[in-house]
Amino acid sequence: MSPRTRTWSVTEAESIVAEALEVLTRGGLVALPTETVYGLAARADSAEACARIYEAKGRPSTHPLIVHVSGFDAAKPLVHEAAHPALERYARAFWPGPLTLVVPRTRLVPDLVSAGGDTVAVRCPAHPVMAELLAKAPFGLAAPSANRYQAVSPTTAAHVAASLGSAVDLLIDGGPCAVGLESTIVELALPSATPTRPARVLRLGGLSVDSLRAFEPHLIVDTRTDGENEVHLAPGRDRRHYAPRCTLTFIDGAHRLPSPHMSLGYLTYDEESQPGFSLWIALSGEPELYARELYAALHKADEAGLHTLYVRRVPSGGAWDAVRDRLTRASS
C-alpha cells in the first residue's frame, strides 16, 4: 500500500507543512526530500516517535540518527555548551548544506536517537521543503534516509514508496534530490581542532574533504567500518550499505565485459551504449553529476531484475572519493 503523497509546490506549501506538522506532532512519520537524499522524519524529542523510524527501516538500535535543525540556534539546546563555539564555527561556514556535525549532547536528546552514545549528530539541510518545515516545527527532526536498512537510498519519492510503502504516514514529493549522496559527517574536536586532536570525517558525502580541509587543515579522514554489534560513531559506517539486490562487480572498462546477457547490466560514464545487456547506464564523467544520478541507477538495476551489474571503476581523489565509498559498500 502506498503512503499518502503530497506534491510540493509554492502555492501548496503552507497546507503541506501544516499537514506534515500534524502528523509529526502526534508521533507519525513523514518522508520528505533534502538536498542529499529523501529522509524519514520523526520528531526528535520523542523516543516513541523515533522508535517508529527504526521499526519502519529495520534499522539496528546501535545506529544513531541525524537530527535536522533550522540552524545553529535551534541546535544549541541539544548540544553540550562546551561544543557551542566549534559547532557555531562550522555551522556559519557550511550550513545550510550537506554537512552533519557530531558533538557532545545534552539530555534533551533521547538515548534512542544517539544509540545510547554521548554525542548527537546535527545538520541544517538546504532544501525548501525541510527549511519550511523546520522553521515552523517546535522540535528538531530525526531523519535517516527513507529506505529499508542497508538498501539503496532514495533520491525520488517513487524510491521511498517502493521501499517503505505504508510504513510512512505522509510522503512529500519534492522532485529528485540535487546532491544525490548523503551528507558528509564530521566529529568535532573540542574546544578546537589541533594537530594532536583533529576533527574527523566519519562519513564521506556531499561536501568534499577538500572543501573541509581548506577550512580546517588538520582534519583527518576516518571512514573505517564500525563493528556489527557496537554503537556506531555515525550512520553509514556498515561494511555493506547503500546496496541493490543485484551483485555489483567492478571492472576497468568495457573491453573487460563478458558476453552480453539479459541478466547483466553495466554502469559506466562517458561511454556509448553496447547492445545485448538488459540495462546499460552511462552517467556523467563529472563526479558531482555522477553522484546525483548514482542511486537512481542502482534503483533501475533492481527494477530490471539484474543478476549482476558491472560497474566501471571511477577515479579516486576529490569528489570521486564519496562515490567510491558508496560503490564499495554497495558491493560488499
Secondary structure, DSSP 8 states (H G I E B T S, - for coil): ---EEEE--TTTHHHHHHHHHHHHHTT--EEEE-SSSEEEEEETT-HHHHHHHHHHHT--TTS--EEE-SSHHHHGGGB-GGGHHHHHHHHHHH-SSSEEEEEEB-TTS-TTTTTTSSEEEEE----HHHHHHHHH-SS-EE--BSSSTTB---SSHHHHHHHHGGG-SEEEE--S-SS-S--EEEE--SS---SSS--EEEE--SS-HHHHHHH-TT-EE------TTS--SSTT-SSS-SB-SSEEEEESSGGG--S--TTEEEEEES----TT-SEEEEE-SSHHHHHHHHHHHHHHHHHTT-SEEEEE----STTHHHHHHHHHHHH-
